[in-house]
Amino acid sequence: MSLESVRAHLAAFGLGDAIRVFSESSATVEMAAAQLGIAPALIAKTLAFLDPTAPADGPRVVLIVAAGDAKVSGGEFKRRFGGKASMVPAERLVELTGHPMGGVCPFANPASAQVWLDESLRRFEVVYPAAGTHDSAVPVAVERLAEVSGALGWVDVCGASWREPVAIGG
């Protein structure tokens, strides 16, 4: 089960008990923000793209973790990752990320998935990524997010899409 693999992963960082599981879906940014009573920007959405430079013997995945109010720029993605930004088809999410739609997160992914954190997250102290299911989230300090997620680094693939002031309250 995806939630249990994420819980085990997060436990190694002292965050296994921090996961919040909701009685209703939190599969979209808006739904997750409503469940938590916070601004949508504080949701750390994980977007799954096929790696444009992957070898022909199997697709690797580029996971971009971005603020809930940010949008990936196709041009910025192409400049950074060497090809077109193509989302992982919904029917392949579990196979390629280990998590279902609405639960894709930067934790407990297969080794073939590269996690990258977008600069849009840096303006917050704490963000809330999914925890492997469509009805879960976990608060993570942004300063620890790279360590906890195993991210390869920070990128700026959302460009100016998020550079507006955000009201932090729900």
C-alpha positions as CSV (number, residue, x, y, z in Angstrom):
1,M,0.0,0.0,0.0
2,S,1.3,3.4,-1.0
3,L,0.4,5.1,2.4
4,E,2.3,2.5,4.3
5,S,5.4,2.7,2.2
6,V,5.4,6.5,2.6
7,R,4.8,6.2,6.3
8,A,7.8,3.9,6.6
9,H,9.9,6.2,4.5
10,L,8.9,9.3,6.6
11,A,9.5,7.4,9.9
12,A,13.2,7.4,9.1
13,F,13.0,11.2,9.3
14,G,10.8,11.3,12.4
15,L,7.7,12.3,10.3
16,G,5.9,8.9,10.1
17,D,3.3,10.1,12.7
18,A,2.8,13.5,11.0
19,I,0.7,12.1,8.1
20,R,-2.8,13.3,8.1
21,V,-5.5,11.1,6.6
22,F,-8.8,12.7,5.7
23,S,-12.3,11.3,5.5
24,E,-12.7,12.9,2.1
25,S,-10.5,13.2,-0.9
26,S,-7.6,15.6,-1.0
27,A,-6.6,14.7,-4.6
28,T,-6.4,18.2,-6.0
29,V,-4.7,21.3,-4.7
30,E,-8.0,22.9,-3.9
31,M,-9.4,19.8,-2.1
32,A,-6.2,19.4,0.0
33,A,-6.1,23.1,0.9
34,A,-9.8,22.9,2.0
35,Q,-9.1,19.7,4.1
36,L,-6.2,21.4,5.8
37,G,-7.8,24.9,6.1
38,I,-4.8,26.6,4.4
39,A,-4.0,28.5,1.2
40,P,-3.7,26.4,-1.9
41,A,-0.2,27.7,-2.5
42,L,1.0,25.8,0.6
43,I,0.1,22.4,-1.0
44,A,3.3,20.9,-2.5
45,K,1.9,19.3,-5.6
46,T,4.1,16.6,-7.2
47,L,3.8,16.5,-11.0
48,A,5.0,13.4,-12.8
49,F,6.6,13.8,-16.2
50,L,8.3,11.3,-18.5
51,D,12.0,11.9,-18.6
52,P,12.7,13.3,-22.1
53,T,16.3,12.0,-22.0
54,A,15.5,8.5,-20.7
55,P,17.0,5.5,-22.5
56,A,14.7,3.6,-24.9
57,D,14.6,0.5,-22.6
58,G,12.2,2.2,-20.2
59,P,10.9,5.5,-19.2
60,R,12.2,7.3,-16.2
61,V,10.2,9.8,-14.4
62,V,10.9,13.4,-13.4
63,L,8.9,14.4,-10.4
64,I,8.6,18.2,-9.9
65,V,7.4,19.3,-6.5
66,A,6.0,22.8,-6.8
67,A,3.8,25.1,-4.8
68,G,0.1,24.7,-5.3
69,D,-0.3,28.0,-7.1
70,A,2.6,27.4,-9.5
71,K,2.4,26.1,-13.1
72,V,5.2,24.3,-14.9
73,S,6.4,26.2,-17.9
74,G,7.0,24.0,-20.9
75,G,9.9,26.1,-22.1
76,E,11.6,26.2,-18.7
77,F,11.1,22.4,-18.4
78,K,12.6,21.8,-21.8
79,R,15.6,24.1,-21.1
80,R,16.3,22.2,-17.8
81,F,15.5,18.7,-18.7
82,G,16.3,18.6,-22.5
83,G,13.0,17.9,-24.0
84,K,9.2,18.4,-24.0
85,A,7.3,18.2,-20.7
86,S,5.0,15.1,-21.2
87,M,2.9,14.1,-18.2
88,V,2.9,10.5,-17.1
89,P,-0.3,8.9,-18.3
90,A,-2.7,8.3,-15.5
91,E,-2.8,4.5,-16.1
92,R,1.0,4.4,-15.6
93,L,1.3,6.5,-12.5
94,V,1.4,3.5,-10.0
95,E,3.9,1.6,-12.2
96,L,6.3,4.6,-12.6
97,T,5.9,6.4,-9.3
98,G,4.5,3.8,-6.9
99,H,1.6,6.1,-6.1
100,P,-2.0,6.5,-7.5
101,M,-3.4,9.7,-9.0
102,G,-4.0,12.2,-6.3
103,G,-1.4,10.6,-4.1
104,V,1.8,11.1,-6.2
105,C,4.3,12.5,-3.8
106,P,8.1,12.9,-3.4
107,F,8.5,10.0,-1.0
108,A,9.0,6.3,-1.4
109,N,9.3,6.4,-5.1
110,P,11.2,3.8,-7.3
111,A,14.8,4.5,-7.9
112,S,14.0,5.4,-11.5
113,A,12.1,8.5,-10.4
114,Q,14.0,11.7,-10.1
115,V,12.7,14.2,-7.5
116,W,13.3,17.9,-8.1
117,L,12.0,20.8,-6.0
118,D,10.8,23.9,-7.6
119,E,11.8,27.4,-6.4
120,S,8.2,28.3,-5.9
121,L,8.3,26.3,-2.6
122,R,11.1,28.4,-1.0
123,R,8.9,31.3,0.0
124,F,7.2,29.1,2.7
125,E,8.4,27.6,5.9
126,V,6.2,24.5,5.8
127,V,4.4,22.9,2.8
128,Y,2.0,19.9,2.6
129,P,2.7,17.2,0.0
130,A,0.5,14.2,-0.5
131,A,1.5,11.1,1.4
132,G,0.9,8.4,-1.2
133,T,-2.9,8.4,-1.3
134,H,-5.7,10.6,-2.6
135,D,-6.8,11.4,1.0
136,S,-3.5,12.2,2.8
137,A,-1.0,14.9,3.3
138,V,2.0,15.6,5.5
139,P,3.5,18.8,6.8
140,V,7.2,19.2,5.9
141,A,9.5,22.1,6.6
142,V,10.8,23.4,3.3
143,E,14.4,23.4,4.8
144,R,14.1,19.6,5.2
145,L,12.2,18.8,2.1
146,A,15.3,18.0,-0.1
147,E,16.6,15.6,2.6
148,V,13.3,13.9,3.3
149,S,12.4,13.5,-0.4
150,G,15.8,12.6,-1.6
151,A,15.5,15.4,-4.2
152,L,18.4,15.9,-6.6
153,G,18.2,19.6,-6.2
154,W,16.2,22.8,-6.8
155,V,15.0,24.0,-10.2
156,D,13.0,26.9,-11.5
157,V,10.7,25.4,-14.0
158,C,7.5,27.3,-13.0
159,G,9.0,30.7,-14.0
160,A,6.9,33.7,-13.0
161,S,3.6,31.7,-12.7
162,W,3.8,31.9,-8.9
163,R,5.4,35.2,-8.2
164,E,2.3,36.9,-6.8
165,P,1.7,37.6,-3.1
166,V,-0.2,34.9,-1.2
167,A,-2.4,35.1,1.8
168,I,-1.2,32.2,4.0
169,G,-4.5,31.8,5.9
170,G,-7.1,29.4,4.7
